[in-house]
Amino acid sequence: MAETASESSGEIIIVTGMSGAGRSTVANALEDMGWYVVDNLPPQMLKPLLDLSGLASEALPRVAAVVDVRGGALFTELPEVTRALRGAREQLRVVFLDASDDVLVRRYEAVRRPHPLQDDGTIVDGIRRERQRLATVRESADVVIDTSDFNVHQLATHVVELFSDRGAARHALTVLSFGFKYGLPPDADMVADMRFLPNPYWQDELRALTGEDDAVREYVLAQPGAEDFLDTYTRAVADVLAGYQRENKRHSVLAVGCTGGKHRSVAMAAELGRRLQDVAGVAVRVAHRDLGRE
C-alpha cells in the first residue's frame, strides 16, 4: 500500500513476529514486488540501513528488513530502536506476523524443527517465551497479520493487497465479514455486530442464499434500523480513518459480524465498504472470512 511512486521512495518495512507465522513468505512476496529485502538484520543495523536507503533512494526505493528472535540478545533492543527511528522516518512501518499457538505447533511439527526458544523444553514452551518477549513489539506494530487461516499462497496474496501501490491512498481499510460462532478476527481494529437485524436464515426462500445475493441484500438493508446504522456508523468510521491517517497508521480491519457470517454481515460489510470508499485517502477492500463455511 505504497503512496505514489515518488512518495514511496525511501519506504522501509520492519517484518517481525512469531517464529512460524510466515516471515519468509512475507519477505519473498515483498521481494517479488520489487522491495529490497534484508533477512535476520540486528535491530542496531536498522539506522545504517535507513541512512543507506535515503542516500540511494533510486537504487533502494523500498526496503524490508526481517528482524526476529534469531538475533538473540540484540533483538531485545528492537522496541527502543524502532521508537528512535519513527521520529526520523515518516515512512517506517512495523509489520507483526502472528498465529494461534496450536497452528504454530502444527507448523513446527510438520517441518520437524525445534522452536528457536524451546531450549530443552517443548515447542509450546518456546512459543510461550517468544510471546512474552514480543508483547511490546506486537502492541506497537503498525500492521498485525494473523496467518492462522492462511496457506502460503493466501498469505502472499494478502501481502500484495496490503503493500502494492494504491495511487494516493494513505490508508488501506479491510472490511471483513465474519461469523461470531467461528470467533472474532484476531487482527480486527473495529468490530460491528449485525445481530440486531432479523436473520434471513429464518426465511425459507433466503436460507440457501448469501449476503452477496440481491434478495438477501435487499432484505437486510430494508430492515428497521439498518439505514440509520449505516449512516451513523459510516460517519463514525470516517472520523476514525481520518485519525488513523494523522497518526500514520497505514492499515486497519473493520470486522462486521453476524451469527454465521453468511447473510447479514456479508450484506452490511459490502454496503459499508461501498460507502467508505468516499473517505479521502483511504483504499477499501471487502472480504468475507466465513462465507461458504458450514
C-alpha positions in Angstrom: 0.0 0.0 0.0 2.6 2.4 -1.0 1.9 6.0 -1.9 2.6 7.3 -5.4 5.9 6.3 -7.0 7.6 9.4 -5.8 6.2 9.2 -2.3 7.2 5.5 -1.9 10.9 6.5 -2.3 12.7 5.6 0.9 9.9 3.5 2.4 11.1 0.8 4.9 9.1 -2.0 6.5 10.3 -4.0 9.5 8.9 -7.5 9.3 8.9 -9.3 12.6 6.6 -11.6 14.7 6.2 -15.1 15.9 8.5 -17.8 14.6 6.5 -20.0 12.2 4.0 -17.3 11.4 5.2 -16.7 7.9 8.0 -14.2 7.9 9.8 -15.9 5.0 6.6 -16.0 2.9 6.1 -12.2 3.5 9.7 -11.5 2.7 9.5 -13.4 -0.6 6.3 -11.7 -1.5 7.8 -8.3 -0.9 10.9 -9.2 -2.9 8.7 -10.3 -5.8 7.1 -6.9 -5.7 10.4 -5.1 -6.0 11.3 -4.5 -2.4 14.9 -4.9 -1.3 14.7 -7.5 1.5 17.3 -7.9 4.2 16.8 -11.0 6.4 17.8 -11.6 10.0 19.0 -8.0 10.5 20.1 -7.0 14.0 18.0 -4.0 15.2 21.1 -2.0 15.7 21.7 -2.1 11.9 18.3 -0.5 11.1 19.7 3.0 11.4 22.6 2.5 8.9 20.1 0.7 6.6 17.8 3.7 6.8 20.6 6.1 6.0 21.7 3.9 3.1 18.2 3.8 1.6 18.0 7.6 2.0 21.3 8.1 0.1 20.4 5.6 -2.6 16.7 6.3 -2.9 16.6 5.4 -6.6 18.5 2.2 -6.1 16.7 1.3 -2.9 13.3 2.9 -3.1 11.6 0.4 -0.8 13.4 -1.7 1.8 12.1 -4.5 4.0 14.1 -5.7 7.0 13.2 -9.1 8.6 14.0 -8.9 12.4 13.4 -11.8 14.7 14.5 -13.6 17.8 17.4 -15.3 15.9 19.2 -12.0 16.8 19.4 -13.2 20.4 20.1 -10.5 23.0 20.3 -7.9 20.2 16.6 -8.4 19.5 15.5 -7.1 22.9 16.5 -3.6 21.7 14.1 -3.6 18.8 11.3 -1.5 20.5 13.8 1.1 21.6 15.4 1.3 18.2 12.1 1.5 16.4 10.9 4.3 18.7 14.0 6.3 17.9 13.7 5.7 14.2 10.0 6.7 13.9 10.7 10.3 14.5 13.3 10.4 11.8 11.4 8.4 9.1 7.7 9.0 8.5 7.5 6.1 6.1 8.8 3.5 8.6 6.2 0.7 9.4 6.4 -2.4 11.6 4.5 -5.5 10.4 3.9 -8.1 13.0 3.0 -11.7 12.0 1.1 -13.8 14.4 -0.8 -17.1 14.5 -2.5 -19.2 17.2 -0.4 -21.5 19.4 -2.0 -24.6 18.0 -1.3 -23.6 14.4 2.3 -22.7 15.3 2.8 -26.1 16.9 1.4 -27.9 13.9 3.7 -26.0 11.6 6.8 -26.8 13.6 5.8 -30.5 13.9 5.2 -30.6 10.1 8.8 -29.4 9.4 10.3 -31.4 12.3 12.3 -28.4 13.5 12.6 -27.1 17.1 11.4 -23.7 18.1 14.4 -21.3 18.5 13.5 -20.6 22.1 12.4 -24.0 23.3 15.9 -25.0 24.6 15.4 -28.3 26.5 11.6 -27.8 26.7 8.8 -28.3 24.2 7.6 -26.3 21.2 4.9 -24.9 23.4 7.5 -23.7 25.9 9.3 -21.9 23.1 6.1 -20.3 21.8 5.3 -19.0 25.3 8.7 -17.5 25.8 8.6 -15.8 22.4 5.1 -14.3 23.1 6.4 -12.8 26.3 9.4 -11.4 24.6 7.4 -10.0 21.7 4.5 -8.5 23.6 5.8 -4.9 23.4 6.7 -5.2 19.8 3.2 -6.5 18.8 1.5 -3.7 20.8 3.4 -1.0 18.9 3.2 -2.6 15.4 1.5 -0.6 12.6 0.1 -3.8 11.0 -0.7 -7.1 12.6 -1.4 -10.0 10.3 -2.8 -13.2 11.8 -1.8 -16.0 9.5 -3.6 -18.8 11.3 -6.1 -19.4 8.4 -3.7 -18.6 5.6 -1.7 -21.0 3.5 1.5 -19.7 1.9 -0.3 -18.6 -1.3 -3.1 -16.8 0.5 -0.6 -15.0 2.7 1.4 -13.9 -0.3 -1.7 -12.6 -1.9 -2.7 -10.7 1.2 0.8 -9.1 1.3 0.4 -8.0 -2.3 -3.0 -6.5 -1.4 -1.6 -4.6 1.6 1.6 -3.3 0.1 1.2 -2.9 -3.6 0.9 0.7 -5.0 -2.6 2.1 -4.4 -2.4 5.5 -6.0 -2.7 8.3 -3.5 -4.2 6.3 -0.7 -2.6 6.9 2.7 -4.5 4.1 4.5 -5.8 0.7 3.5 -9.0 -0.5 5.1 -10.2 -4.1 5.0 -13.9 -4.5 5.7 -14.2 -8.1 6.8 -17.4 -10.0 7.3 -17.3 -12.9 9.8 -19.4 -15.2 11.9 -19.3 -14.9 15.7 -19.7 -18.6 16.1 -16.2 -19.0 14.5 -14.6 -16.4 16.7 -13.6 -12.8 16.4 -10.9 -12.0 13.8 -7.8 -11.5 15.9 -6.5 -8.6 13.8 -9.7 -6.6 14.0 -9.3 -2.9 14.9 -13.0 -2.2 14.9 -15.9 -4.6 15.3 -19.6 -4.1 14.3 -22.3 -6.5 15.4 -25.1 -7.1 12.9 -27.1 -9.4 15.1 -29.5 -6.6 15.9 -31.1 -7.2 12.5 -33.5 -10.1 11.7 -31.7 -13.2 10.4 -32.5 -14.1 6.8 -31.7 -17.7 7.7 -35.2 -18.0 9.1 -36.7 -17.0 5.8 -37.1 -20.2 3.8 -36.6 -18.5 0.4 -33.4 -16.8 1.6 -31.8 -19.6 3.8 -29.7 -21.1 1.0 -28.6 -17.7 -0.4 -25.9 -15.4 0.9 -25.4 -11.7 1.5 -23.9 -11.4 -1.9 -27.3 -12.3 -3.5 -29.6 -9.3 -4.3 -32.6 -10.9 -2.5 -30.7 -11.2 0.8 -29.0 -7.8 0.4 -32.4 -6.1 -0.2 -34.0 -7.9 2.7 -31.2 -6.9 5.2 -30.9 -3.3 4.1 -34.7 -2.8 4.3 -34.9 -3.8 8.0 -35.7 -1.2 10.6 -32.5 0.4 11.9 -30.3 -0.8 9.1 -30.2 2.5 7.2 -29.8 4.6 10.4 -26.9 2.3 11.5 -25.2 2.6 8.1 -25.4 6.4 8.1 -24.3 6.8 11.7 -21.5 4.2 11.6 -20.1 5.3 8.3 -19.7 8.8 9.7 -18.0 7.5 12.9 -15.6 5.2 11.0 -14.8 8.1 8.6 -13.6 10.1 11.6 -11.6 7.1 12.9 -9.9 6.7 9.5 -9.0 10.4 9.4 -7.4 10.0 12.8 -5.5 6.9 11.6 -4.1 8.9 8.8 -3.0 11.7 11.1 -1.3 9.1 13.3 0.3 7.5 10.2 -1.5 4.1 10.8 -1.4 2.6 7.3 -3.8 -0.4 7.6 -6.9 -1.3 9.7 -9.5 -4.1 9.7 -13.2 -3.3 10.3 -14.8 -6.6 11.2 -18.6 -6.9 10.6 -20.1 -9.9 12.3 -23.3 -11.9 12.5 -24.0 -15.4 13.8 -22.6 -17.4 10.9 -21.0 -14.9 8.6 -23.3 -15.8 5.7 -26.1 -13.3 5.4 -26.3 -10.1 7.4 -22.6 -9.5 7.9 -21.9 -10.1 4.2 -24.5 -7.7 3.0 -23.7 -5.0 5.5 -19.9 -5.3 5.1 -20.4 -4.8 1.3 -22.5 -1.7 1.9 -20.2 -0.3 4.4 -17.3 -0.9 2.1 -19.1 0.9 -0.7 -19.9 3.9 1.4 -16.4 4.2 3.0 -14.8 4.3 -0.5 -15.6 8.0 -0.4 -13.4 8.7 2.6 -10.4 10.8 1.4 -7.0 9.0 1.4 -8.5 5.5 2.0 -8.4 2.4 -0.2 -11.1 0.0 0.7 -11.1 -3.8 0.3 -14.1 -6.0 1.2 -13.5 -9.7 2.2 -15.7 -12.4 3.7 -13.9 -14.7 6.1 -16.6 -17.3 6.8 -18.7 -17.2 3.6 -19.0 -20.8 2.4 -18.3 -22.4 5.8 -20.7 -24.9 7.1 
